[in-house]
Amino acid sequence: MDAYFWQLPLLVVVGVVAGILNTLAGGGSLLTLPLLIFMGLSGSVANGTNRIAIFCQNIFAIRGFSKRGMLPLQLALLCTPSALLGSWVGANLAINLDDQVFKRVLAMIMIGVLIFTAIDPMKRFRQEDVQFGLWRKTLIVISFFGVGIYGGFVQAGVGFIVITALLIHGLDLVRINAIKVFVIFAYTFIALGVFIYHGQVDYYLGFALAAGNSIGGMIGPKLAVDKGHDWIKKVVSITVLVFALKLLFFP
């Protein structure tokens, strides 16, 4: 219990930053998941514990976007069912993965996200409204099944995948972020249930992190249209690189 004396406030502070990042774009779990591992949790328990924070954070984020009239509910509901099924599949895969393998996979994912962020292919797409015909709806359903599998498996960096999956259809980033927090909230409910069932959650650390993430989830929607978050992403990129190298070479 003495360890929690310094761990809990640190998690709250980091959680605020992670909650803002998760709401604006993504990548907050690239900070919180390695931090939980460095605090002594196994990869699987850290993965499950992190879901408490994500779940709570997105309650406040959804409310923030909804209050501002920025949540396209019909499209969000289209994306959700297949993501729920994928999340159950992904969470069960994560439960059965060897701890050292999980850390290596997480490190490689973190490096991949850094490369994706540096290249930033999303700038190539125009943010225009499009008509969602049958083929677009089918593609979204299939792609969000994949999003659910990835999110259920590891969560870290899933925001970037959701943004990419929707940006290619021409949606603007504000609405994309609103859909993203809605879908992630829904599938996290399923994934968290799987981790709880298998006893892979530390509730003390999880709720401390959730307190910070929730604050970030309240702040994030207010900043969603503020270009200033680019600077934050640069800082996070450096931090994520350090964590990734630590996981790869000093597991």
C-alpha positions in Angstrom: 0.0 0.0 0.0 2.9 2.4 0.7 3.8 2.3 -3.0 0.5 3.8 -3.8 1.5 7.0 -1.9 3.5 8.2 -4.9 1.9 6.1 -7.6 -1.6 7.4 -7.3 -0.9 11.2 -7.7 1.5 10.5 -10.5 -1.2 8.5 -12.3 -3.7 11.3 -11.9 -1.3 13.8 -13.4 -0.3 11.6 -16.3 -4.0 10.6 -16.7 -5.0 14.2 -17.3 -2.5 14.5 -20.2 -3.5 11.2 -21.6 -7.2 12.0 -21.4 -6.7 15.3 -23.3 -4.6 13.5 -26.0 -7.0 10.6 -26.3 -9.9 13.1 -26.9 -8.0 15.4 -29.3 -6.4 12.6 -31.4 -5.0 9.6 -29.7 -2.0 8.1 -28.1 -2.7 8.7 -24.5 -2.5 5.0 -23.7 1.0 5.0 -25.2 1.9 7.0 -22.0 -0.3 5.3 -19.4 0.1 1.7 -20.4 4.0 1.7 -20.2 3.7 3.7 -17.0 1.5 1.0 -15.4 4.0 -1.6 -16.5 6.9 0.4 -15.0 5.0 0.5 -11.7 5.2 -3.2 -11.5 2.1 -4.5 -13.2 2.3 -7.4 -15.7 1.5 -6.5 -19.3 -1.9 -8.1 -19.1 -2.9 -6.5 -15.8 -1.7 -3.1 -17.0 -3.7 -3.6 -20.2 -6.8 -4.3 -18.1 -6.3 -1.6 -15.6 -5.9 1.0 -18.3 -9.4 0.2 -19.5 -11.0 1.6 -16.4 -9.4 5.0 -17.2 -10.4 4.9 -20.9 -14.0 3.9 -20.0 -14.4 6.8 -17.5 -12.6 9.3 -19.7 -15.0 8.8 -22.6 -18.1 9.3 -20.6 -17.1 12.9 -20.1 -15.7 13.3 -23.6 -19.0 12.1 -25.2 -20.9 14.5 -23.0 -18.6 17.4 -24.0 -19.0 16.7 -27.8 -22.7 16.2 -27.5 -23.2 19.5 -25.6 -21.5 21.2 -28.5 -23.6 19.5 -31.1 -20.6 17.7 -32.6 -21.6 14.1 -32.2 -23.1 12.5 -35.4 -24.9 9.8 -33.5 -26.3 7.9 -36.5 -22.8 7.3 -37.9 -21.4 6.5 -34.5 -24.0 3.8 -34.0 -23.2 2.4 -37.4 -19.5 2.0 -36.3 -20.2 0.5 -32.9 -21.7 -3.0 -33.3 -18.8 -4.6 -35.3 -16.3 -2.8 -33.0 -18.0 -4.5 -30.0 -17.6 -7.9 -31.5 -14.0 -7.2 -32.5 -13.2 -6.0 -29.0 -14.3 -9.2 -27.4 -12.0 -11.1 -29.8 -9.1 -8.8 -29.2 -9.4 -8.8 -25.4 -9.4 -12.6 -25.3 -6.3 -12.7 -27.5 -4.5 -10.3 -25.1 -5.4 -12.4 -22.0 -3.7 -15.4 -23.4 -0.5 -13.6 -24.7 2.8 -14.2 -22.9 3.8 -11.1 -20.8 7.2 -10.6 -22.5 5.7 -11.0 -25.9 3.0 -8.4 -25.0 5.7 -5.9 -24.0 7.6 -6.5 -27.3 4.4 -6.1 -29.3 3.5 -2.9 -27.5 6.9 -1.5 -28.1 6.6 -2.2 -31.9 3.1 -0.7 -31.9 4.5 2.4 -30.3 7.2 2.8 -32.8 4.7 2.2 -35.6 2.5 5.0 -34.3 5.5 7.3 -34.1 6.3 6.6 -37.8 2.6 7.1 -38.7 2.5 10.4 -36.9 5.8 11.6 -38.5 4.6 10.8 -42.0 1.1 12.2 -41.2 -0.7 10.8 -44.3 -4.0 12.2 -43.0 -3.0 15.7 -44.3 -3.4 14.4 -47.8 -7.2 14.1 -47.4 -9.7 16.9 -47.7 -12.1 17.3 -44.9 -15.3 17.3 -46.9 -18.8 15.9 -46.4 -19.6 12.8 -48.3 -22.7 10.6 -48.9 -22.6 7.3 -47.1 -23.9 4.8 -49.6 -24.1 1.0 -49.2 -20.5 0.3 -50.1 -19.2 3.0 -47.7 -21.3 1.7 -44.9 -20.1 -1.8 -45.5 -16.5 -0.7 -45.5 -17.0 1.1 -42.3 -18.6 -1.9 -40.6 -15.7 -4.2 -41.7 -13.0 -1.7 -40.8 -14.4 -1.1 -37.3 -14.4 -4.8 -36.7 -10.7 -4.5 -37.2 -10.6 -1.4 -35.0 -12.4 -3.4 -32.2 -9.9 -6.3 -32.4 -7.0 -4.0 -32.1 -8.6 -1.9 -29.4 -9.6 -4.9 -27.4 -6.1 -6.3 -27.7 -4.0 -3.4 -26.7 -5.9 0.0 -26.9 -2.7 2.0 -27.3 -2.7 4.1 -30.5 -6.2 3.0 -31.5 -7.3 6.6 -31.8 -5.0 7.1 -34.8 -6.5 4.0 -36.4 -10.0 5.3 -35.9 -9.1 8.7 -37.3 -7.6 7.2 -40.4 -10.5 4.8 -40.9 -12.9 7.8 -40.9 -10.8 10.5 -42.5 -10.6 8.6 -45.8 -14.3 9.1 -46.0 -14.0 12.8 -45.9 -15.2 13.6 -42.3 -13.7 16.6 -40.5 -11.5 15.9 -37.4 -13.9 17.3 -34.9 -16.7 14.9 -35.8 -14.2 12.1 -36.2 -13.0 12.6 -32.6 -16.6 12.7 -31.4 -17.4 9.3 -33.1 -14.1 7.9 -31.9 -14.8 8.6 -28.2 -18.3 7.1 -28.6 -17.1 3.9 -30.2 -14.1 3.4 -27.9 -16.4 3.9 -24.9 -18.7 1.2 -26.1 -16.1 -1.4 -26.9 -14.1 -0.7 -23.8 -17.1 -1.8 -21.8 -16.8 -5.3 -23.4 -13.0 -5.4 -23.2 -13.0 -4.3 -19.5 -15.5 -7.0 -18.7 -13.1 -9.7 -20.2 -10.2 -8.4 -18.1 -12.2 -8.2 -14.9 -13.5 -11.7 -15.5 -10.0 -13.0 -15.7 -8.8 -11.0 -12.7 -6.5 -8.8 -14.7 -7.3 -5.4 -13.2 -5.7 -3.4 -10.4 -8.5 -1.2 -9.1 -6.5 1.2 -6.9 -4.2 2.2 -9.8 -7.1 2.0 -12.3 -9.3 4.4 -10.5 -6.5 6.9 -9.8 -5.7 6.9 -13.5 -9.4 7.2 -14.3 -9.6 10.3 -12.2 -6.9 12.0 -14.3 -8.3 10.7 -17.6 -11.8 11.9 -16.7 -10.5 15.4 -16.2 -8.7 15.2 -19.5 -11.9 13.9 -21.1 -13.7 17.0 -19.9 -11.0 19.4 -21.1 -10.4 17.7 -24.5 -13.6 18.6 -26.3 -13.0 22.3 -25.5 -9.6 22.0 -27.2 -10.7 19.8 -30.1 -10.7 22.7 -32.6 -7.6 24.3 -31.1 -4.5 23.9 -33.4 -2.3 24.2 -30.3 -2.5 20.4 -29.6 0.2 19.9 -32.3 2.8 21.0 -29.8 1.5 18.5 -27.3 1.8 15.7 -29.9 5.4 16.5 -30.4 6.1 16.2 -26.7 4.3 13.0 -26.5 6.2 11.6 -29.5 9.5 12.1 -27.7 8.1 10.4 -24.5 6.6 7.5 -26.4 9.9 6.9 -28.2 11.7 6.7 -24.8 9.1 4.3 -23.5 9.3 2.1 -26.6 13.1 1.9 -26.4 12.8 1.0 -22.7 10.3 -1.8 -23.5 12.5 -3.1 -26.3 15.9 -3.1 -24.8 15.2 -3.1 -21.0 12.0 -5.1 -20.5 
